[in-house]
Amino acid sequence: ATLAALPPFVQGTALRSVTVIPGRYLRRSRILVPPGVQLIATGCTFILQSTGKEDSLLEIRDTRDIMIEGGIWDGNKAIVKAKTEFRHTIRVVNSDRISLKNLVAQNAKGDGIYIGSQLNPCRDVVLEGVRCTKNHRDGLSVTACDGLRVIRSRFHANGGTAPMSGAVIEPNAEAAVVDNILFDECSFDNNLDRGFLVKMRVGAPTPVTGIELRNCDFVRNGRTGKNGTLSGGLVLLRPRLVKVTKGSWISGNQVGVFVQGTRPGDKAPAPDGLVVIDATTIDSNLKDGIFISNRIGHLEVNASKINSNSRKKKSRYNGIRIQQGYDVKITDSQLRKHGGYGVRADKKVRGVVITRSVLTGNKKGAIYKKGASVTVR
């Protein structure tokens, strides 16, 4: 096998193929993979037996040109009594041209899959056909990576300690690079607090292409509402460049999309971010379809259907609630059948422009804009 068989940006030398005999393997030490290896583990189950608070089952560190295909990789969280969030089933650190394909990462006391480091980013990583489930922290955590493709993968039923999400993009340091990231045809469902979380730092480097979520589903996340509006399908904290595109579906969550440009306690405002929601359906969430808080710089909603949210009993939530912010553009979209308003812009919100959009069937009215600047075209 060669890495040339992967998407074009992941190319390298020929790989030495190693096939593991199908079976059940109990591991008291981590599995280390040398560079230039394709490890085929189809039909295998690996179970971590050690109890260290930072142990991993599969470790890919300071290396390159590795492909792992198949297998159930089990972090065996039940045997760990100590409190920890750093015991990951699969850990990828400071490594380039890595592919994880058609495998399951489950039952970690930390993350199912961890990608990153304090500063040095991993580069050109592909996850395809991966399932991350029943991990105690997150299904997938990314702290430093330049070039990540996640394709046709599922992040399901994760959570136990914060942030309790299907997938998380959260740099450990301000200088850490998180860029050129694509999730394509992925699903994030039934996670304890959030389906997908982006939490950038105030001084994070300006992204070139940012993060794109293409044709992804975010369903029934954060239903307990443990963190209020911070529980939901897609939560974006200090986002810099995030796009949700091409048929994505956000449904049945506590809040559909929560966007917060500046976090409480920030000593300085984060640089203005850009969030684009394009051709996306946001429906049947318990509270608001989209909630915008704390100085978001620029948000676009284009050709999207935001209907029938505010599903919580006797609730008066909205299609889009703009609590603070400016420069919000809503174009060619539907915002219908909510318990509150189609769009609610609170006092002092500026620069909201609604163009060629339908706002009918909302119980409290189409638009609330007292003390705000809202233009309808």
C-alpha positions as CSV (number, residue, x, y, z in Angstrom):
1,A,0.0,0.0,0.0
2,T,1.1,3.6,-0.5
3,L,-0.2,6.8,1.0
4,A,-0.8,8.0,-2.6
5,A,-4.0,6.0,-2.3
6,L,-5.3,8.6,0.2
7,P,-6.6,12.0,-0.7
8,P,-4.1,14.0,-2.7
9,F,-2.6,16.1,0.1
10,V,-1.5,12.9,2.0
11,Q,1.3,11.4,-0.1
12,G,4.5,9.7,0.9
13,T,6.7,6.7,0.4
14,A,5.6,3.0,0.0
15,L,4.5,1.5,3.2
16,R,5.5,-1.9,4.8
17,S,2.2,-3.8,5.4
18,V,1.8,-5.7,8.7
19,T,-1.4,-7.7,9.2
20,V,-2.5,-8.7,12.7
21,I,-4.2,-12.1,13.1
22,P,-7.9,-11.5,14.0
23,G,-8.6,-12.0,17.7
24,R,-8.8,-10.4,21.1
25,Y,-5.7,-8.8,22.5
26,L,-5.3,-7.6,26.1
27,R,-2.6,-5.0,26.3
28,R,-0.7,-3.9,29.5
29,S,1.5,-1.5,27.5
30,R,0.8,0.8,24.6
31,I,1.2,-0.2,21.0
32,L,3.9,1.9,19.2
33,V,3.9,2.0,15.4
34,P,7.2,2.9,13.6
35,P,7.2,5.1,10.5
36,G,6.4,3.7,7.1
37,V,4.0,1.0,8.3
38,Q,0.5,0.0,7.3
39,L,-1.1,-1.9,10.2
40,I,-4.1,-3.9,9.2
41,A,-6.1,-4.9,12.2
42,T,-9.5,-5.9,10.7
43,G,-11.2,-8.4,13.0
44,C,-9.1,-7.5,16.0
45,T,-10.1,-6.1,19.4
46,F,-7.5,-4.5,21.5
47,I,-8.3,-3.8,25.2
48,L,-6.1,-1.7,27.4
49,Q,-5.3,-3.4,30.7
50,S,-3.0,-0.9,32.4
51,T,-4.5,1.6,34.8
52,G,-2.2,4.7,34.5
53,K,-3.9,8.1,34.4
54,E,-2.2,9.0,31.1
55,D,-1.9,5.6,29.4
56,S,-2.9,5.2,25.8
57,L,-3.6,2.0,23.8
58,L,-2.2,3.1,20.5
59,E,0.5,5.8,20.5
60,I,1.7,7.5,17.3
61,R,4.3,10.1,18.4
62,D,7.1,12.0,16.6
63,T,6.7,10.0,13.4
64,R,5.3,10.0,9.9
65,D,3.8,7.9,7.1
66,I,1.5,5.5,9.1
67,M,-1.8,3.9,8.1
68,I,-3.9,2.0,10.7
69,E,-6.8,0.1,9.2
70,G,-9.5,-1.7,11.1
71,G,-9.9,-3.0,14.6
72,I,-11.8,-2.1,17.8
73,W,-9.6,-0.1,20.1
74,D,-10.9,-0.2,23.6
75,G,-9.6,2.1,26.4
76,N,-11.3,0.1,29.1
77,K,-12.3,3.1,31.2
78,A,-14.2,0.9,33.7
79,I,-10.9,-0.3,35.3
80,V,-9.6,3.2,36.0
81,K,-10.8,4.6,39.4
82,A,-8.6,7.7,39.4
83,K,-10.0,11.0,38.1
84,T,-8.4,11.8,34.8
85,E,-9.1,13.2,31.3
86,F,-5.8,12.4,29.7
87,R,-6.1,8.7,29.2
88,H,-6.8,8.5,25.4
89,T,-7.5,5.3,23.4
90,I,-5.5,6.6,20.4
91,R,-3.0,9.4,20.7
92,V,-1.4,11.1,17.7
93,V,1.3,13.7,18.6
94,N,3.7,15.7,16.5
95,S,3.3,13.4,13.5
96,D,2.7,13.8,9.8
97,R,0.9,11.9,7.1
98,I,-1.2,9.7,9.3
99,S,-4.3,7.7,8.3
100,L,-6.8,6.0,10.6
101,K,-9.4,4.1,8.6
102,N,-12.4,1.9,9.4
103,L,-11.7,1.5,13.1
104,V,-13.6,2.0,16.4
105,A,-12.1,4.0,19.3
106,Q,-14.2,3.5,22.4
107,N,-14.3,3.5,26.2
108,A,-11.5,5.9,26.8
109,K,-11.3,7.6,30.2
110,G,-10.2,10.6,28.1
111,D,-10.7,11.0,24.4
112,G,-11.3,8.3,21.8
113,I,-8.8,9.9,19.5
114,Y,-6.5,12.8,20.4
115,I,-4.6,14.7,17.7
116,G,-2.1,17.5,18.5
117,S,0.4,18.7,21.1
118,Q,1.2,21.8,23.1
119,L,2.6,23.7,20.1
120,N,3.9,21.5,17.2
121,P,1.0,20.6,14.9
122,C,0.4,17.3,13.4
123,R,0.1,17.6,9.6
124,D,-1.9,15.9,6.9
125,V,-4.0,13.5,9.0
126,V,-7.0,11.5,7.6
127,L,-9.7,9.8,9.5
128,E,-12.1,7.8,7.3
129,G,-14.9,5.5,8.4
130,V,-14.0,6.0,12.1
131,R,-16.4,5.6,15.0
132,C,-15.7,7.1,18.4
133,T,-18.2,6.1,21.0
134,K,-18.7,6.0,24.8
135,N,-15.5,7.9,25.6
136,H,-15.5,9.7,29.0
137,R,-14.4,13.1,27.7
138,D,-14.7,13.5,23.9
139,G,-14.9,11.3,20.9
140,L,-12.2,13.3,19.1
141,S,-10.0,16.2,20.4
142,V,-7.8,18.3,18.1
143,T,-5.3,20.7,19.8
144,A,-2.8,21.4,17.0
145,C,-3.1,20.2,13.4
146,D,-2.6,21.7,10.0
147,G,-4.4,19.6,7.4
148,L,-7.1,17.2,8.8
149,R,-9.7,15.4,6.8
150,V,-12.4,13.5,8.6
151,I,-14.6,11.5,6.2
152,R,-17.8,9.5,6.8
153,S,-17.2,9.1,10.5
154,R,-19.5,9.0,13.5
155,F,-19.0,10.5,17.0
156,H,-21.7,9.1,19.3
157,A,-22.6,8.9,23.0
158,N,-19.5,10.5,24.3
159,G,-19.2,12.5,27.6
160,G,-18.7,12.2,31.3
161,T,-16.2,15.0,32.0
162,A,-15.9,18.4,30.2
163,P,-16.2,19.2,27.4
164,M,-18.3,16.1,26.8
165,S,-18.5,16.4,23.0
166,G,-18.5,14.3,19.9
167,A,-15.6,16.3,18.5
168,V,-13.6,19.3,19.9
169,I,-11.2,21.7,18.3
170,E,-9.4,23.4,21.2
171,P,-5.8,24.5,21.0
172,N,-3.7,24.1,24.2
173,A,-1.7,27.2,23.5
174,E,-2.3,30.5,21.8
175,A,0.4,29.9,19.2
176,A,-0.9,26.4,18.3
177,V,-1.9,26.1,14.7
178,V,-5.4,24.7,13.9
179,D,-6.1,25.1,10.2
180,N,-7.1,23.4,7.0
181,I,-9.7,21.2,8.7
182,L,-12.6,19.5,6.9
183,F,-15.3,17.2,8.3
184,D,-17.2,15.6,5.4
185,E,-20.3,13.4,5.7
186,C,-19.8,12.9,9.5
187,S,-22.4,12.5,12.2
188,F,-22.3,13.8,15.8
189,D,-25.2,12.4,17.8
190,N,-26.4,11.8,21.4
191,N,-23.3,13.3,23.0
192,L,-23.8,14.4,26.6
193,D,-23.2,18.1,26.1
194,R,-22.2,19.1,22.6
195,G,-22.1,17.5,19.2
196,F,-19.2,19.6,17.9
197,L,-17.2,22.3,19.9
198,V,-14.8,24.9,18.6
199,K,-13.0,26.8,21.4
200,M,-10.3,29.0,20.1
201,R,-7.9,31.2,22.1
202,V,-7.9,35.0,22.0
203,G,-4.4,35.1,20.4
204,A,-4.8,32.2,18.1
205,P,-3.0,32.5,14.7
206,T,-5.2,33.8,11.8
207,P,-6.4,30.7,9.9
208,V,-5.9,30.4,6.1
209,T,-8.8,28.1,5.3
210,G,-10.2,27.4,8.8
211,I,-12.7,24.7,9.7
212,E,-15.4,23.4,7.3
213,L,-18.2,21.1,8.3
214,R,-19.7,19.8,5.0
215,N,-22.8,17.7,4.8
216,C,-22.7,16.7,8.5
217,D,-25.4,15.8,10.9
218,F,-25.6,17.1,14.5
219,V,-28.5,15.3,16.2
220,R,-29.8,15.0,19.8
221,N,-26.8,16.5,21.6
222,G,-26.8,18.2,25.0
223,R,-30.4,17.2,25.7
224,T,-29.9,17.5,29.5
225,G,-29.0,21.2,29.1
226,K,-26.3,20.9,31.7
227,N,-24.6,24.0,30.4
228,G,-27.7,25.9,29.3
229,T,-27.2,27.6,25.9
230,L,-23.7,26.1,25.8
231,S,-25.2,22.7,25.3
232,G,-26.2,21.9,21.8
233,G,-25.4,20.6,18.4
234,L,-22.7,23.0,17.3
235,V,-21.0,25.3,19.8
236,L,-18.5,28.0,18.5
237,L,-16.5,29.9,21.1
238,R,-14.2,32.6,19.8
239,P,-14.5,31.2,16.3
240,R,-12.1,32.6,13.7
241,L,-13.2,31.0,10.4
242,V,-15.9,28.3,10.5
243,K,-18.1,27.2,7.7
244,V,-21.1,24.9,7.9
245,T,-22.1,23.9,4.3
246,K,-23.7,21.7,1.7
247,G,-26.7,20.0,3.3
248,S,-25.7,19.8,7.0
249,W,-28.5,19.0,9.4
250,I,-28.8,20.3,13.0
251,S,-31.8,18.8,14.8
252,G,-33.1,17.8,18.2
253,N,-30.3,19.4,20.2
254,Q,-30.7,21.6,23.3
255,V,-29.6,24.6,21.1
256,G,-29.0,24.2,17.4
257,V,-26.0,26.5,17.0
258,F,-24.4,28.7,19.8
259,V,-21.9,31.3,18.8
260,Q,-19.9,33.4,21.3
261,G,-17.3,35.8,19.9
262,T,-15.8,36.8,23.3
263,R,-15.8,34.6,26.5
264,P,-16.6,36.0,29.9
265,G,-13.3,36.9,31.7
266,D,-11.4,37.6,28.4
267,K,-9.0,40.5,29.2
268,A,-9.2,41.6,25.5
269,P,-11.7,40.8,22.8
270,A,-10.9,38.1,20.4
271,P,-10.3,39.2,16.8
272,D,-13.4,39.3,14.7
273,G,-14.4,35.9,13.5
274,L,-16.3,34.8,10.4
275,V,-19.0,32.1,10.7
276,V,-20.9,31.0,7.5
277,I,-23.9,28.8,7.7
278,D,-24.8,27.8,4.1
279,A,-27.5,25.5,2.8
280,T,-28.1,24.0,6.2
281,T,-31.3,22.8,7.9
282,I,-31.7,23.7,11.6
283,D,-34.9,22.3,13.0
284,S,-36.7,20.8,16.0
285,N,-34.1,21.9,18.6
286,L,-35.4,22.4,22.1
287,K,-34.4,26.1,22.4
288,D,-33.1,28.6,19.8
289,G,-32.1,27.5,16.3
290,I,-29.1,29.9,16.4
291,F,-28.1,31.8,19.5
292,I,-25.5,34.6,19.0
293,S,-23.8,35.9,22.1
294,N,-21.0,38.3,23.1
295,R,-19.7,40.3,20.1
296,I,-19.6,38.0,17.1
297,G,-18.0,40.0,14.3
298,H,-19.5,38.6,11.1
299,L,-22.0,35.8,10.6
300,E,-23.8,34.8,7.4
301,V,-26.8,32.6,7.1
302,N,-27.4,31.7,3.4
303,A,-30.1,29.5,1.8
304,S,-30.9,27.7,5.0
305,K,-34.0,26.4,6.6
306,I,-34.4,27.3,10.3
307,N,-37.8,26.0,11.2
308,S,-39.8,24.6,14.1
309,N,-37.3,25.1,16.9
310,S,-38.4,26.1,20.4
311,R,-39.6,22.5,20.9
312,K,-39.3,22.7,24.7
313,K,-42.8,22.6,26.3
314,K,-44.4,26.1,26.4
315,S,-41.2,27.7,25.3
316,R,-40.8,31.0,23.5
317,Y,-37.4,30.5,21.8
318,N,-36.5,31.9,18.4
319,G,-35.2,31.0,15.0
320,I,-32.2,33.2,15.5
321,R,-31.5,35.1,18.8
322,I,-28.9,37.9,18.5
323,Q,-28.1,38.9,22.1
324,Q,-24.9,40.8,21.2
325,G,-23.0,41.4,18.0
326,Y,-23.0,43.2,14.7
327,D,-22.8,42.4,11.0
328,V,-25.2,39.5,10.8
329,K,-26.5,38.7,7.3
330,I,-29.5,36.4,6.7
331,T,-30.2,35.8,3.0
332,D,-32.6,33.5,1.1
333,S,-33.5,31.6,4.2
334,Q,-36.6,30.4,6.0
335,L,-37.2,31.1,9.7
336,R,-40.7,29.7,10.5
337,K,-42.8,28.2,13.2
338,H,-41.0,29.1,16.4
339,G,-42.4,29.8,19.9
340,G,-40.8,33.2,19.9
341,Y,-39.7,35.3,16.9
342,G,-38.2,34.4,13.6
343,V,-35.3,36.7,14.4
344,R,-34.8,38.5,17.7
345,A,-32.2,41.2,17.9
346,D,-31.7,42.6,21.4
347,K,-31.0,46.2,22.3
348,K,-27.8,47.8,20.8
349,V,-27.3,45.0,18.2
350,R,-26.2,46.6,15.0
351,G,-25.9,45.7,11.3
352,V,-28.5,42.9,11.0
353,V,-29.6,42.6,7.3
354,I,-32.4,40.2,6.3
355,T,-32.7,39.7,2.6
356,R,-35.3,37.7,0.6
357,S,-36.2,35.5,3.6
358,V,-39.5,34.0,4.9
359,L,-40.4,34.7,8.5
360,T,-43.9,33.3,8.9
361,G,-45.8,31.3,11.5
362,N,-43.7,32.5,14.5
363,K,-45.9,32.9,17.6
364,K,-44.6,36.2,18.8
365,G,-44.0,37.7,15.4
366,A,-41.5,37.8,12.5
367,I,-38.9,40.1,14.0
368,Y,-38.1,41.7,17.4
369,K,-35.8,44.7,17.0
370,K,-36.5,47.2,19.7
371,G,-33.3,49.3,20.2
372,A,-31.5,47.3,17.5
373,S,-30.5,48.1,13.9
374,V,-32.3,45.6,11.6
375,T,-32.8,46.1,7.9
376,V,-35.2,44.0,5.9
377,R,-34.9,43.8,2.1
